[in-house]
Amino acid sequence: MNTSSLKEIRVKYKLFQNLLIAVTLCLVFAAACSNPQPDHEWYTHSPESSTNILFSTVEIDTLFLEDVSSSLEGKIFIKNEELHFFDYRFGWLYTFDENGALLDRKLGLGNGPSELPAGNIAFHTQTDANGHVFIGTSFDFYTFDADHERTYTGRINWKQDKPIEYLNSNPVPEDQRSYDLAYGIGNIHEANGLVYLPLMGGIPGQTVFNFTTDVFAKEARLLAIMDKNTGNVLDMVGRYPPIYRNFPGVRAFPFFFFDVKPNGNFVFSFAADPYVHIFTNNFEHVASFGVVGRDMNMNYEPIPEQLTGGDFADWIMDQSEDFDYYTSIKYVPETNLILRGYVMNGNPDYDGMQVYEDGVLIADFKVPSGFRIAGYSNSTYYSEVVPDFSLLEKRVYTLKLSE
């Protein structure tokens, strides 16, 4: 897999509303696939739309994490009433109290037993046993136990069933090397010793299997399942929802976000799809539900048939500035709520946030631009870090809901 072109494109997306959107930009070909998977085998329940607004008051405040050496890019998770921030570039795992004061620092870069051998980490997740899994930008990955001791160093092992040259000219959705990791989109998750990795399709001039085609919309897998003890990719699962098959214009927004409930169920949100989708850990469809966010403009334009490479990247950037889309999904077990974020391009200072309980929309309100839920503690929701690169500040928003 060649990721050089992808990295150039990701830089462009990184500049847009602090949202890291790693979109693969591809050639447009009409492709056919043998034995396509019918819609009903993946999305077996009709979507529902129900609203019962319970929260009319939203209190949003700003928390600044104590000044520490940091690239300002990373991931927050909440544990034991503490905020833990992992810095993707420098490898530090910082612990702050709920007021943003520094309590501890672990890991960092190096070859010691409690250090990361390489920087530029792209994905991180906690394990069921309070350990950690880190994945770099070159398919390198590292696991650590709850005491921050490194337990494994390796690479993701993709099956190589067919030559790359063949895959470049033939759509083979079931071949692992038809995909790249969806760098900059959402995150990975671990459950029962397996790590679930988000996938994305090909890039211009290298493959006919790309997100603009019918075959991709029908047959592209969503997640790779990796054994964290070996790095072997065991399977690929999931499909895009019917809207991507039935309305080609939405394919300019192919990225998705997912979370995993404690019971093993998966929660999916797709950028251009108004519905949230729930699947079991065996990927049996449980439910689809959702209401379009307030004042969202989702009247996407048809994808031009002749644009490739940089011109296509510029066109998609224009689409992301002119239209609205969903940007995050988070299940909060402490409150049994699902929070879904979306872009409100009519107001560049704000994004939108929806709250669902048992499939019913119970709140829809404005939040500061870039706001994505990281976790919950003591009646407060915490956002991921929204960096201010001009002031070198790590800003975290706090949110409280009340009736």
N, C-alpha and C positions, 0 to 999 in steps of 0.2 A: 504494500500500500504506500503510495507516494503522498505525503502530507504537505509538501512545500507550498503548493498552490493554495491549499486550505488555510495555511497559516497566514498568508498574505491577505486572504479574504477576511479572516477573523479579526485582523487589526482594524479593518474598516468597521466591522460591526461593534467592536469594542468602544468606538467613539460615539456610538448612538445611544443616548439616554442611559449610559452606564450598564447597558444590558449586553452580556457576552453571548452573542448569537453566532454560533459557528455553522454557517450554512454552506453546503457543498454546491458549487455553481457548475452547471453541467450543460452538455449539448442536448438538443431536443431531437429525439428520434421516435418514430412510431414503432413500438416493439410488441411482439406477441409472446405468450408464454404457454406452455403445455400444462394442463391440469391446474388451472387457477383455483384458488381457494374461494368458494362462494361466501358472500357476506354473512349469511345466516349461520355459518359454522363458527364465526368469531363474535358477532354481535347479535345475540339471540333474543334480546329483550328490546322492546320499543322504548325510546327515550321518553322521559317525563319532565314536565316543567311545572313547578309548584312554588309559590311564594307566600311566606308568612313572616313579615318583618317583625322581629322581636327586639332588635337593638336599634335604638334611635339616637343614642349618644355614644360618641367615640372620642376617647381622650388619647391624644398622641403627644409624646414628649421626645426629647432628644437626649441621648446618653453618649458621652465621649469617653472612649477607652483611654486609659492612661498611656502617655507617650512612651512607646517602645520601638526598638529597631524593627522596621516592618516594611514590606513592599506595598502594604495597604490592600493587597489582594489575597483573599482567602475565604475560609468558611467558618461559620460559628455553629456550635452545638451547645445545648443546655444540659447540665447534669449536676445534681446535688446543689441546686440553687446557685450555680456558678456558670459563668459564660466562658466557654473555651473557644479560642480563635486559633485556627491553624493557618499559617502563612504559606501560601503555595510556592513562593519563590525561595524563601530563606529557610523553610523547613522547621520553623519554630512553632511549638504548640504552647500558647499562652493561656493562663487561667486568670480570669478577673472575677471580682465579686459583682453583685448586682448593681453596684454604683460605678463600675468601671475601673476600680482600683486593682492593680496588678497583684496577684497572689503567688504565681509560680510560672516557671518556664521549663519546658522539656524539649527533647529531641534536638533539632538543629542539624546542620550538614556535617558529615564526617563518616569515617569508617568504623567508629566505635560501636559496641553492641546496642547502644541506646541512641544511635544517630541514623539519619537518612543518608545513604550513599550519594544521592543526587538531588539537585533542586529541580525547579520547574515542574512541580507536581500539578497534575491536571484534575485529579479526582481524589476525594477522601471520604471514607465512611467509617463509623464505629461498627464493631462487631457485636453479636449477641452477648459475648463474654467480656464486653468493655475494652476490647482491643481495638486495633485500627488497621485499615487497609488503605494504602496509598498507591496511586497509579500515575506514572509519569507520561511525558509526551512522546515517548518512543516505545510504548507497550511494556515498559519496565514496571514492576510492581513490588511492593514491600508490605509485609505484615508485622504487626507488633502486638504483644500481649498487654494485659491490663497494667503491668508494671513498666510499660514503655521499653521493653526489651525486644529487639528485632528477632523474629522467629522465622522469617523466610525472605529471600531475595531471588527474584526470577523475572521471567518475561511471560507475557500472555502468549499461549501456544494456540495459534489459529490452525485449523486443519487446512491442508493444501491439496485439495482434491483435483483442481484443474489449474493449468498454467495461467498466469496473469494475462498473457497475451490473448488467451481464449476468452477470459472474462471481460476484457476490454471491448470485445466485439460481440459478445453474446450475453444477454441477461440471464443470470443464474441466481435467482433469489435465495436458494438453499445453500449456496456456497459461502462459507464464512468470509472469504477474502473479497466478496463483493461489497463489503462494508468497511467503513472506518469508524472509530469511536467518535461520538458526537461531542467533541471537545468544546468546552465553554457553554454547554447546554445542560442545565440541571446538575445532576450528580449521580453517583452510583449508590447502591444499597446492598447490604449483606443480610442474609437470613439463612439459618441452619447450615452454615459452612459454605454457602454458595454466594457469589457476588454477581449482581445483575448490572450489566453495562449497557448504556444507551448507544444505539447504532445510528449511523447516517450513511447515505449512499455515496456515489462516485463524484468525480470532478471533470471539468470540460476536457474533451480531447482524449480521455483515457478509457471511458466506459460508456456504453449505451444504457446502462442501468443507473438512471438518475431520477431525482424526485419529480421531474416534469412529466414523466411517461406514465402511461396507463399501467404497465406491468409493475412499476414501482408502487403506485398507489394501491394495487391489488395484492401484491405479493411480498413487498418489503417487510422484513422482520424488524421488530422494535428493540429487543433486548438480547444480548448474548449472556449466557449463564456460564460463569467461570468457577471452577474449583479453586478456592483460595490456597489450598495446600499444594497444588501442582501447577497452576496457571493454565490448565487445559480448558478450552472452551467446549462445554459439553453439549450445548444445544443453543438454538436461537428461536425465540418465541414472539408472539404478538403480531398484529396487523394494524394498519392505519384504519380509522373508522370510515364508514360509508361516504361521508361528505368529501373525502379526498378522491374517492372513486367516481363520484357522481358530478362533481363540480371542479373541473381542472384548474380554474383560476385560484383556488385556495392553495394549490401546491407551491406557490411562492413562499408559503409559510409552513415548511415541513417539520419544524422542530416541535418537540414535545417534552413534557415534564412528568415525573412519576414519583410516587412515594409508596411505602409499604407499611401496612397496619400491623400491629402486634400479632393479629391472628393469621398473618401471611397474605392477606388480600392486597392486591395492587390497586392504586388509585392513579388514573392517567388524566392529563389535560393536554390537548393539542392546541397549537397556537391559533388555528383558524376554525376550531370546532366549538360551538357553544355548549357542548355537553361534557360533563365529567363521566368517566367510565370506570367501573369497578370490575375486577377480575379476581378469581381465586388464585392460589399459588399454583394450581394446575392449568391456569389460564382458561377457566370456564367463566363465561360472562355472567355477572351477577346483576348489574343494573347500569343504566345510563340516565343522567338527569342534568338539568342545567337551565339557566335563564341568561340571555345575552346581557352583558354588562351595560351599565348606564351610558347612553349616548355613544355607544360604540359604532364606528363606521366600518362595516365588514363587507362593503360592496366592492370586492377585489376585482381588479382588471384582468382580462385574459392575458396569459403569458405569451409574449412575442415568440414567434417560431424561429427567428433567425439570429437572435442575440446569443453570443457565446462569450466565455471568458470574462474579461474585465467589464465589457459593456453590459453583460448580464448581471454582474455584481452591482454595477451602478443602478440598474433598473430595479433590482430588489431593494437596494437601499432607499430608492425613491418610494417604493411601495410601503416600506416600513415607516417612512415619515408621513405618508399620506393616509394610511389606514391603521386600524386598531387590531390588536391581537392579544391573546393570553400569554402570560410570561412566567407563571409559577403555580405550583400546587403543593399544599402541605396538609397532612393529616396530623391533628394534635390529639394524642390519646388522653391527655388529662381532661379535656373538655369534650371529646368525641365530636369535634368539629373539623370540617374541611375548609381551608382558606385558599382562594384562588385569586391571583393577581392578574391585572390586564393593563395595557397601555391606553391612555386617553390622550390622543394626539391633539385634541382640541384645546388642551391645557398642558403645556410642556412642563409646568411645575408640579403636576400631580399625576399619579396613576390611580387605578381603581382597585378595590379589594372586595371580593365577595366572600360570604360565610354561609356554609351549608350544614344543616343538621338533618341526618337521615334522608338525604336527597331533596330537602326543601331549602330554598333560599331564605335566610333569616336576616341578612344584612348585606348592604351594598353601599360603599362609601369611598370617599377620596382618601388617598394616602400620599405622602411625599414621593416624588419621582424616584424610581429605583428601589422602592420598598418591597422586600420579599421576606416572608415569615421564616425565621430560623428555629424558633422553639418557644416554650412557655414555662413560666415559673412564677409562683405566688401571685396568681390572678393577672399576670402581665404577659403579653406576647412580645417577643423580641425579634427584630429584623436582622437580616444579614448585614454585614458592614457595608455602608454606603460611603466609599472613600471620597475625600476631598483632596485631590492631588495638589492643588494650589497651596493649601494650608497644611498639607501632610497630616490630616486629621482622620481618625477612624470613628465615623459617626454611626451610632446604632439607634434606631428608633424603637420606642416602646409604645405599646398599644393596649388600651383597656376598653372593654365593651360594657355598656350598661343599658338597661331598658329605659 
